[in-house]
Amino acid sequence: MVIFSNIWNFLGKLSLAVWIILALTIDVLIGSIIIHIYRPFFSPLNQTMLPDWIINHGFKNFNITWWIFVLLFLLFLLGINIFVCTTNRVVTLIHQGGSFLKFAPHVMHYAFIMLLFGHLACYTAGFMSFDNPIKERETISVPYSELKIKLENLDIEYQQERPAAIKADHKISLVKGGAKEVSATLSFIQPDQRVEWKTIGVNRPIWYHGLSFHMNDFYPKKEGAPGEPGLNLIIRRDPGIKIIIAGAVIFTLGLLMYLYQMVKSTLNYAKVRKETFLE
Amino acid sequence: MAHASFGVGAWLSLLFILGKSPREDRLFSYFIIWGFAFYTVAQVVGAVWAYLGWSSPFMWSDRHLQSVVVWLYYSCFLHLFLLKEWNLKKRAYFGLSGFVLVLFFIYFSQISEMHIPRLGW
């Protein structure tokens, strides 16, 4: 029991939290430089699940991937540290009573743990299928599912006239004939042949039976360009996303509570300073 | 808005370090906290955008990791007041250095295009 108590106290040290965050900052900074230099090497990390990437790339190129292992370890340690620190503090605050606003930092801390869990689930559970080309009128099978999808029609609206405001700015590459708006109708065919229709667009994914379908690319890019019309889809089953959304919402609420409390104390501080100045 | 708040926070930190503001003045901290709040909101909105487009709220790229670095750095700043040895002056130095990091990342893409010789990793 004494050992457990000592470990709990060590993990709950505030100074430990600060050192872990600082170590994380330095580790991610190094990571950002390594990723910048070895961009093509790291791009599969966005297209596969983390365990697969670690086995296929991470272990084999440890000289440029070590910072990801350090990152995972530090995040694990930070998660435990935040949980212990926050729980210790919350228990004390509950006994003290008073305003609910004083829990604001702890709401953010628990939400942060949710975000860590969400990302862990996002990268380890479910599946990610990155490259799913589908031509107009073509039917393809959805990976890890008995579902089939058919691209019923693809509607690409092309830029007809370069707007006057954009003509002046040569940096914007919105040229005549470039795509302006893309939407497509997909039919979802169940194993019992039941069919449902849904519309997909750029940044307008479809959620269907626990799966999400994102439009990653479309063809042709320019009006009249050769090639058959079609899409490239990202298909995912991501059990972590709901935890991430909940965590982000709770974190933001905690932040608003904290800011409200801070504005109140700032106004009091300004009042005191003004009074001191007048005296 | 986040960058502007971090910038004002850094300027006030500098005034504090130079002794041109009252000794107990922690106004730089308030600006940095607002900067952190705006930065967090930007991260959340960006994560929603990334999820809708690419199916993942976070992308492994240098730009995304730079955002994480800035967020972590300032979250570290927010926790420094809990440690006795980190007095206001040390925290002012920390706040000032944070903006150097922010400026470095803002101009990182331009700097990296200047054909700096590759490090031997």
HADDOCK unambig.tbl for C-alpha pairs under 7 A between the chains (distance, minus, plus):
assign (segid A and resid 15 and name CA) (segid B and resid 83 and name CA) 6.72 0.50 0.50
assign (segid A and resid 18 and name CA) (segid B and resid 76 and name CA) 5.90 0.50 0.50
assign (segid A and resid 18 and name CA) (segid B and resid 79 and name CA) 6.57 0.50 0.50
assign (segid A and resid 21 and name CA) (segid B and resid 72 and name CA) 6.41 0.50 0.50
assign (segid A and resid 21 and name CA) (segid B and resid 76 and name CA) 5.93 0.50 0.50
assign (segid A and resid 22 and name CA) (segid B and resid 73 and name CA) 6.88 0.50 0.50
assign (segid A and resid 22 and name CA) (segid B and resid 76 and name CA) 6.52 0.50 0.50
assign (segid A and resid 25 and name CA) (segid B and resid 69 and name CA) 5.17 0.50 0.50
assign (segid A and resid 25 and name CA) (segid B and resid 72 and name CA) 5.68 0.50 0.50
assign (segid A and resid 25 and name CA) (segid B and resid 73 and name CA) 5.99 0.50 0.50
assign (segid A and resid 28 and name CA) (segid B and resid 65 and name CA) 6.35 0.50 0.50
assign (segid A and resid 28 and name CA) (segid B and resid 69 and name CA) 6.08 0.50 0.50
assign (segid A and resid 29 and name CA) (segid B and resid 66 and name CA) 6.70 0.50 0.50
assign (segid A and resid 29 and name CA) (segid B and resid 69 and name CA) 5.98 0.50 0.50
assign (segid A and resid 32 and name CA) (segid B and resid 62 and name CA) 4.47 0.50 0.50
assign (segid A and resid 32 and name CA) (segid B and resid 65 and name CA) 5.39 0.50 0.50
assign (segid A and resid 32 and name CA) (segid B and resid 66 and name CA) 6.25 0.50 0.50
assign (segid A and resid 33 and name CA) (segid B and resid 62 and name CA) 6.73 0.50 0.50
assign (segid A and resid 35 and name CA) (segid B and resid 61 and name CA) 6.38 0.50 0.50
assign (segid A and resid 35 and name CA) (segid B and resid 62 and name CA) 5.68 0.50 0.50
assign (segid A and resid 36 and name CA) (segid B and resid 62 and name CA) 5.31 0.50 0.50
assign (segid A and resid 45 and name CA) (segid B and resid 60 and name CA) 6.70 0.50 0.50
assign (segid A and resid 46 and name CA) (segid B and resid 59 and name CA) 6.11 0.50 0.50
assign (segid A and resid 46 and name CA) (segid B and resid 60 and name CA) 6.15 0.50 0.50
assign (segid A and resid 202 and name CA) (segid B and resid 53 and name CA) 6.64 0.50 0.50
assign (segid A and resid 203 and name CA) (segid B and resid 52 and name CA) 4.80 0.50 0.50
assign (segid A and resid 203 and name CA) (segid B and resid 53 and name CA) 4.39 0.50 0.50
assign (segid A and resid 204 and name CA) (segid B and resid 52 and name CA) 6.23 0.50 0.50
assign (segid A and resid 205 and name CA) (segid B and resid 52 and name CA) 6.05 0.50 0.50
assign (segid A and resid 214 and name CA) (segid B and resid 52 and name CA) 6.98 0.50 0.50
assign (segid A and resid 214 and name CA) (segid B and resid 53 and name CA) 6.31 0.50 0.50
assign (segid A and resid 214 and name CA) (segid B and resid 54 and name CA) 6.59 0.50 0.50
assign (segid A and resid 214 and name CA) (segid B and resid 55 and name CA) 6.32 0.50 0.50
assign (segid A and resid 215 and name CA) (segid B and resid 53 and name CA) 6.97 0.50 0.50
assign (segid A and resid 216 and name CA) (segid B and resid 53 and name CA) 6.98 0.50 0.50
assign (segid A and resid 216 and name CA) (segid B and resid 54 and name CA) 6.65 0.50 0.50
assign (segid A and resid 248 and name CA) (segid B and resid 44 and name CA) 6.75 0.50 0.50
assign (segid A and resid 255 and name CA) (segid B and resid 37 and name CA) 6.97 0.50 0.50
